[in-house]
Amino acid sequence: MTKKFIALLAALMFCCFFTACGDDDDEPADTNDTEADTSSDTTSDTISDTTDSGDSDTSDTGTDTETDTQPDTDADTDESPSCMCGPDDADDDGDGITNGVEGCEDFDGDSLPNCLDTDSDGDGIPDNQECPEQPCRDTDGDGAFDFIDKDSDNDGLSDKKEKENGTDPLKKDTDGDGDDDLAEIAYGSNPLDDSDHIPAGLFYVVLPYNAPDDVTRTLTFSTKIEAIDVAIFFDNSGSMSDEIEKLKEEVKDNVIDAIANQFADNPNYASFGLVNYGWETPYVVEQTMTTDAEKVKTAIGNLKADQNAELAAYSIYLAATGEAYEGKLLLCAMNKCQEGLVMQAAKYNVAKADCSGDDKLGTVGGLCMRKKSMPIFVAITDEDSTECVPYGAQTTLSTQCMFDAGTKELTRELSISAMNGIGAKFIGIDSGFDCGDNNSGSSTCKKTDQAKKWFTAFAEATGSLDKDGNPFLYHTEKSDGTGIGGNITEAISELTTWIDMDVTTGSISDDNCNGENAAKFVKSSTTIAADPETGVSGQDATTFYSVKQGTDVTFDVHFYNDFCINNSGNYLKFEAHATVLGNGSYLSSHLIHVIVPEGSTK
């Protein structure tokens, strides 16, 4: 049995030797090779191996497991095929452009590499028409030859659509009327007829995403104020009780009616709003902005002067920003600050301003002011604005109040900054008197100036100064609250007809793209000229200085799109206003129609 088994094993080994190691029918064994396997892919024929080489390797792994000195080149893990085109100096598609220039990319995604595609960008215009001679043409200078540029002139209208519309794909303005082809299509005029164009005074800009250059328009603006929003801040504290009734009538008759009558020829020029402030109810919007004077007069009639203190500066901040605000202010006495000490804490529970209703005139701040107006804040009080210290701060005998733990600290500086943020101006009316015997009708009553310091600070910090550099601050003539009407109307008149302004540009919009406001299309501006030249004291690259109201100022306004990607199948249209600002206040604007072309044209 053992001998038979040994003989059988020897026979099997002999058979295996000649099967695995002996000569093939048509190939020598690897152990005798002196040349590389003839079926290996050792040339750049661009065709990858898809079959076994036919040698005695049991599997193609890319690793030479035999004893020969030639590496296997037919591994199953070959990388993606190289370009199917011939040498760089050949022209496989016969379009007159060599393979080396066209390359092996498939620009239009039709499964043909550019070097085999007679219309590489798929715009319906053959490559030999877009590159009739060498070097190939790059009309818009963006680094892409026209034959691989879907928008050769970078006008936002693809070459394919230009062919469909009959416009010239190599000219932004086919008919030479000064308006880009896509702008004319968006407006509705004929881009092939130079007599049919966008009317003067309408401004269109075409802004492809991340275009090589910005777009500039030369715009002339008026510096005459177009509208005013008069916000009245009324102290509703008990110190106003002596004068409140007659003061309310003064404001109704000689402020609101007087301003409305002064601008009666333009009923939408002046609007009015009312805020009352105190302690128990520290901030109340009695009336958002309205051109209906009767609504504000009715709201004023409800004031009672029954609060324990006045928090004017904080009310100004909330009115300017429209922010939501919750918190408490603790009253301080004898170096102690706690709730219930003498009187309850002042509690704020202010919701974010909602200016969405049809009865709302604008969308700015807590009073829903108009974007295209000059806000004018008129504060009426007889005392200084109460100021609170931060929570945990060192107190003194004069400390009036403290912000409670967790309550956002408000300051006069924040209030002034908020006013400047919307370009608001300031007028102060002081009704304070010291009558000694507490009889407001006494002939011994003397004017007090407790409000003057904070009035002056707000006026100076917001540029609310007359032609002599003085703030617009006034005082009632009598302790009963009468004698202020003419003063406010004179102040309004000065603010709207003469104020020393430094004029710059800005932008506003109600539209958005990809979560960004369309005002961001307006990037910068450069001063050009003032008319008359004597209407300004000077200018630098961005600002005209000491501009007299009514002077026309001209800027080059620069537009660019670095945020709005249009993945739709058509152009998108946005509206933005390029504005001019006088000391931060809105003066005038031009409406700009912004066109963002469809998709990626590159």
Secondary structure as the mmCIF struct_conf table of DSSP 4:
data_model
#
loop_
_struct_conf.conf_type_id
_struct_conf.id
_struct_conf.beg_label_comp_id
_struct_conf.beg_label_asym_id
_struct_conf.beg_label_seq_id
_struct_conf.end_label_comp_id
_struct_conf.end_label_asym_id
_struct_conf.end_label_seq_id
HELX_RH_AL_P HELX_RH_AL_P1 THR A 2 ALA A 20
TURN_TY1_P TURN_TY1_P1 CYS A 21 CYS A 21
BEND BEND1 GLY A 22 GLY A 22
BEND BEND2 ASP A 25 GLU A 27
HELX_RH_3T_P HELX_RH_3T_P1 ASP A 30 ASN A 32
BEND BEND3 GLU A 35 GLU A 35
TURN_TY1_P TURN_TY1_P2 THR A 38 SER A 39
BEND BEND4 SER A 40 SER A 40
BEND BEND5 THR A 43 THR A 43
BEND BEND6 THR A 46 THR A 46
BEND BEND7 THR A 51 THR A 51
BEND BEND8 GLY A 54 SER A 56
BEND BEND9 THR A 58 SER A 59
BEND BEND10 GLY A 62 THR A 63
BEND BEND11 GLU A 66 GLN A 70
HELX_LH_PP_P HELX_LH_PP_P1 PRO A 71 ASP A 72
TURN_TY1_P TURN_TY1_P3 ASP A 76 THR A 77
HELX_LH_PP_P HELX_LH_PP_P2 ASP A 78 GLU A 79
BEND BEND12 SER A 80 SER A 80
HELX_LH_PP_P HELX_LH_PP_P3 PRO A 81 PRO A 81
BEND BEND13 CYS A 85 CYS A 85
TURN_TY1_P TURN_TY1_P4 ASP A 88 ASP A 89
TURN_TY1_P TURN_TY1_P5 ASP A 92 ASP A 93
BEND BEND14 ASP A 95 ILE A 97
HELX_RH_AL_P HELX_RH_AL_P2 ASN A 99 GLU A 102
BEND BEND15 CYS A 104 CYS A 104
TURN_TY1_P TURN_TY1_P6 PHE A 107 ASP A 108
BEND BEND16 GLY A 109 LEU A 112
HELX_RH_3T_P HELX_RH_3T_P2 ASN A 114 LEU A 116
BEND BEND17 THR A 118 ASP A 119
TURN_TY1_P TURN_TY1_P7 SER A 120 ASP A 121
BEND BEND18 ASP A 123 ILE A 125
HELX_RH_AL_P HELX_RH_AL_P3 ASP A 127 GLU A 130
BEND BEND19 PRO A 132 PRO A 135
HELX_LH_PP_P HELX_LH_PP_P4 CYS A 136 ARG A 137
TURN_TY1_P TURN_TY1_P8 THR A 139 ASP A 140
BEND BEND20 ASP A 142 ALA A 144
HELX_RH_3T_P HELX_RH_3T_P3 ASP A 146 ILE A 148
BEND BEND21 LYS A 150 ASP A 151
TURN_TY1_P TURN_TY1_P9 SER A 152 ASP A 153
BEND BEND22 ASP A 155 LEU A 157
HELX_RH_AL_P HELX_RH_AL_P4 ASP A 159 ASN A 165
TURN_TY1_P TURN_TY1_P10 GLY A 166 GLY A 166
TURN_TY1_P TURN_TY1_P11 PRO A 169 LEU A 170
BEND BEND23 LYS A 172 ASP A 173
TURN_TY1_P TURN_TY1_P12 THR A 174 ASP A 175
BEND BEND24 ASP A 177 ASP A 179
HELX_RH_AL_P HELX_RH_AL_P5 ASP A 181 TYR A 187
TURN_TY1_P TURN_TY1_P13 GLY A 188 GLY A 188
TURN_TY1_P TURN_TY1_P14 PRO A 191 LEU A 192
TURN_TY1_P TURN_TY1_P15 ASP A 194 SER A 195
BEND BEND25 ASP A 196 ASP A 196
HELX_LH_PP_P HELX_LH_PP_P5 ILE A 198 PRO A 199
TURN_TY1_P TURN_TY1_P16 ALA A 200 GLY A 201
STRN STRN1 PHE A 203 VAL A 206
TURN_TY1_P TURN_TY1_P17 TYR A 209 ASN A 210
BEND BEND26 PRO A 212 ASP A 213
STRN STRN2 VAL A 215 SER A 222
BEND BEND27 LYS A 224 LYS A 224
STRN STRN3 ILE A 228 ASP A 235
STRN STRN4 SER A 237 SER A 237
HELX_RH_3T_P HELX_RH_3T_P4 GLY A 238 MET A 240
TURN_TY1_P TURN_TY1_P18 SER A 241 GLU A 243
HELX_RH_AL_P HELX_RH_AL_P6 ILE A 244 VAL A 251
HELX_RH_PI_P HELX_RH_PI_P1 LYS A 252 ILE A 256
HELX_RH_AL_P HELX_RH_AL_P7 ASP A 257 GLN A 262
TURN_TY1_P TURN_TY1_P19 PHE A 263 ASP A 265
BEND BEND28 ASN A 266 ASN A 266
TURN_TY1_P TURN_TY1_P20 PRO A 267 ASN A 268
BEND BEND29 TYR A 269 TYR A 269
STRN STRN5 ALA A 270 TYR A 277
BEND BEND30 TRP A 279 THR A 281
STRN STRN6 VAL A 284 THR A 290
BEND BEND31 THR A 291 THR A 291
HELX_RH_AL_P HELX_RH_AL_P8 ALA A 293 ILE A 300
TURN_TY1_P TURN_TY1_P21 GLY A 301 ASN A 302
STRN STRN7 GLN A 307 GLN A 307
BEND BEND32 ASN A 308 ASN A 308
HELX_RH_AL_P HELX_RH_AL_P9 ALA A 312 THR A 321
STRN STRN8 TYR A 325 ALA A 333
TURN_TY1_P TURN_TY1_P22 MET A 334 ASN A 335
STRN STRN9 LYS A 336 CYS A 337
TURN_TY1_P TURN_TY1_P23 GLU A 339 GLY A 340
BEND BEND33 LEU A 341 MET A 343
HELX_LH_PP_P HELX_LH_PP_P6 GLN A 344 ALA A 345
STRN STRN10 ALA A 346 VAL A 350
HELX_LH_PP_P HELX_LH_PP_P7 ALA A 351 ALA A 353
BEND BEND34 GLY A 357 GLY A 357
TURN_TY1_P TURN_TY1_P24 ASP A 358 ASP A 359
STRN STRN11 VAL A 364 VAL A 364
TURN_TY1_P TURN_TY1_P25 GLY A 365 CYS A 368
STRN STRN12 MET A 369 MET A 369
TURN_TY1_P TURN_TY1_P26 LYS A 371 LYS A 372
BEND BEND35 SER A 373 SER A 373
STRN STRN13 MET A 374 THR A 381
BEND BEND36 ASP A 382 GLU A 383
HELX_LH_PP_P HELX_LH_PP_P8 ASP A 384 THR A 386
STRN STRN14 CYS A 388 VAL A 389
HELX_LH_PP_P HELX_LH_PP_P9 PRO A 390 PRO A 390
TURN_TY1_P TURN_TY1_P27 TYR A 391 GLY A 392
TURN_TY1_P TURN_TY1_P28 LEU A 397 SER A 398
STRN STRN15 CYS A 401 PHE A 403
HELX_LH_PP_P HELX_LH_PP_P10 ASP A 404 ASP A 404
TURN_TY1_P TURN_TY1_P29 ALA A 405 GLY A 406
HELX_LH_PP_P HELX_LH_PP_P11 THR A 407 GLU A 409
HELX_RH_AL_P HELX_RH_AL_P10 ARG A 412 GLY A 421
TURN_TY1_P TURN_TY1_P30 ILE A 422 GLY A 423
STRN STRN16 LYS A 425 ASP A 430
STRN STRN17 PHE A 433 ASP A 434
BEND BEND37 GLY A 436 ASN A 438
TURN_TY1_P TURN_TY1_P31 SER A 440 GLY A 441
TURN_TY1_P TURN_TY1_P32 SER A 443 THR A 444
STRN STRN18 LYS A 446 LYS A 447
TURN_TY1_P TURN_TY1_P33 GLN A 450 ALA A 451
HELX_RH_AL_P HELX_RH_AL_P11 LYS A 452 ALA A 461
TURN_TY1_P TURN_TY1_P34 THR A 462 GLY A 463
STRN STRN19 LEU A 465 LEU A 465
TURN_TY1_P TURN_TY1_P35 LYS A 467 ASP A 468
BEND BEND38 GLY A 469 GLY A 469
STRN STRN20 PRO A 471 PRO A 471
STRN STRN21 LEU A 473 HIS A 475
BEND BEND39 GLU A 477 LYS A 478
TURN_TY1_P TURN_TY1_P36 SER A 479 ASP A 480
BEND BEND40 GLY A 481 GLY A 481
BEND BEND41 GLY A 483 GLY A 483
HELX_RH_AL_P HELX_RH_AL_P12 GLY A 485 THR A 497
STRN STRN22 MET A 501 ILE A 508
BEND BEND42 ASP A 510 ASP A 510
STRN STRN23 ASN A 512 CYS A 513
TURN_TY1_P TURN_TY1_P37 ASN A 514 GLY A 515
STRN STRN24 GLU A 516 ASN A 517
HELX_RH_3T_P HELX_RH_3T_P5 ALA A 518 PHE A 521
STRN STRN25 VAL A 522 ASP A 531
BEND BEND43 PRO A 532 PRO A 532
HELX_RH_3T_P HELX_RH_3T_P6 GLU A 533 GLY A 535
BEND BEND44 SER A 537 SER A 537
STRN STRN26 GLY A 538 GLN A 539
BEND BEND45 ALA A 541 THR A 542
STRN STRN27 PHE A 544 VAL A 547
HELX_LH_PP_P HELX_LH_PP_P12 LYS A 548 LYS A 548
TURN_TY1_P TURN_TY1_P38 GLN A 549 GLY A 550
STRN STRN28 ASP A 552 PHE A 559
BEND BEND46 ASP A 562 PHE A 563
BEND BEND47 SER A 568 ASN A 570
STRN STRN29 LEU A 572 GLY A 582
TURN_TY1_P TURN_TY1_P39 ASN A 583 GLY A 584
STRN STRN30 SER A 585 VAL A 596
BEND BEND48 GLU A 598 GLY A 599
#
